[in-house]
Amino acid sequence: MPSTRRAGGVSKRCECRGQDGKLLGTACPQLTKKNHGAPFVRQELPLDADGRRRQFRRTGYAGVKEAQADLDRVRAVLDLAGDDPDAQRRVGDLLATIARDRAKIPDATEVKRKLGVGVPLDGAMTVGDWLDTWRAAKKTRDTTNAGYDSHIRVHLKPHLGHHRLDRLGVAPVQAMFDAIDDQNEVIAAENAARREQAARCKRSRPGVPRAFERQQIAEQIAVEKAKLADMKPYRRITGPATKQRIRATLRAALNAAIARQLITFNAAEHVELASGRRPKPLLWTAAHTARWRETGEKPSAVMVWTPVQIGAFLDAAQEHRLYAFFHLIAFRGLRRGEGVGQDWTGVDLDGGLLTVAREIVVGADGWTPVETEPKTDGSAATIALDSATVEVLREHRARQVAERAAWNAEADRKRAANEDAPRWAETGKVFVQEDGSWLHPDTVSKEFRRIYEAAGLPPINLRDLRHCAATLIHAGGGDLHAIKETLRHSTIVLASDTYTSLLPEVDREIAEKAAAVVPRARKAPAPTAGEPTG
């Protein structure tokens, strides 16, 4: 940089032009005059990406003082690069563009902010460029980053990525959410059409003579299935809660840009969206189950089995090698990643305690499992185990010890025969694959779905089995505080907002007990003739 600092200065240059508008140069008759010409700035710039020399040149100043001020600004910007070759090239690119476009020379402090962040120095950074820069610098959990990646890839960059960061207003952001709503309507219509078509594939024609029935039905179903195959698959709409999270991602990115003084306005703060409250769990009552069997539609995004249905699932899973995993979630409410990541060192069977300290979740690439700390500080806690759960875990440990011995015996046999055979992986996890290695979180979800479908139960997600634990705690006499502590919610408000749908049987018992508290002198009226007494 010192050499380029010296290669420059303020001089005078003839600006006279002929009738054709071209500079006269050495042909100007005024060149011999001492004060002829206008102040001219010239400053050597760092080499470009191809190693070529370049200069900052500007003329047309009213006086030498004005020209010197511009030269000082140029040199202040050049000094920011120091000995960093990349920074020198970027600063040189900026000043070369400013000279070409006769743009205003920026203040050095403004360039310094952008130089440190690694964003374009000319102010032309797009929202998409900044989202990439912001995301690359995030040091949050892999699961959180996966959410950011999804929002950026699916929604933010396609709708807003081409806008200049420093010119992003409320209107484009609102237009993005309006477009999401429009797409939701299309998806809902297409899903409904697919459900109707799927139903046609199962219908038969009543009243058709038996001689023609089999062939006619087969031909009809074949036609309907061909139509179904040409239709788009079922897709999920982007609900209110997801839209709130998309806005939160954009808001966080723009706040980071404000903190770096790249922009001064956060457009995401001023977009109005419908409430994104969590869907409240609903119970798979007989009426809801019958409706689902008829239409295939779930009454809510979050459904919870009744105790009878939980029992039916656990009975169906009794002989599965991961039975203890499902039992632990159903009764003690562990999250999927917490169950997969649970270490035996955190299980005290004699004391009836389990400490959640690690979890295994899907990484930022959407598939690779990674081990992390629990979701929140409150999630890392110790919970009590009932005697039945302790017994289930004892049986599971005995099964695991037997699996380990059998695996290693087979490995030793193969090694004796000069075959390559790895021994059982000593991961220390409570729930593992047959070879002792980590379980993939998706594996337990698929096994869970396979078991309940084979048992003919209405659908829930594996995470909803955690909600089942809340209803069982309540049915056993536990209050909201007990639910909060067992499921390790951050606040009792969250537990209250989530679990307001109580089991009808428990509600009825509570109502009867409440009515019995109030003493009454008058007896209840006797049932009238023909009125049931039960």
Secondary structure, 3 states (H helix, E strand, C coil): CHHHHHCEEEEEECCCECCCCCECHHHCCCCCCCCCCEEEEEEEECCCCCCCCEEEEEECCCCHHHHHHHHHHHHHHHHCCCCCHHHHHHHHHHHHHHHHHCCCCCCHHHHHHHHHHCCCCCCCCEHHHHHHHHHHHCCCCHHHHHHHHHHHHHHHHHHHCCCEHHHCCHHHHHHHHHHHHHHHHHHHHHHHHHHHHHHHCCCCCCCCCHHHHHHHHHHHHHHHHHHHHCCCCCCCCCCHHHHHHHHHHHHHHHHHHHHCCCCCCCHHHHCCCCCCCCCCCEECCHHHHHHHHHHCCCCCCCEECCHHHHHHHHHHHCCCCCHHHHHHHHHHCCCHHHHHHCEHHHEECCCCEEECCCEEEECCCCCCEEEECCCCHHHCCEEECCHHHHHHHHHHHHHHHHHHHHHHHHHHHHHHCCCCCCCCCCCCECCECCCCCECCHHHHHHHHHHHHHHCCCCCCCHHHHHHHHHHHHHHCCCCHHHHHHHHCCCCHHHHHHHCCCCCHHHHHHHHHHHHHHCCCCCCCCCCCCCCCCC
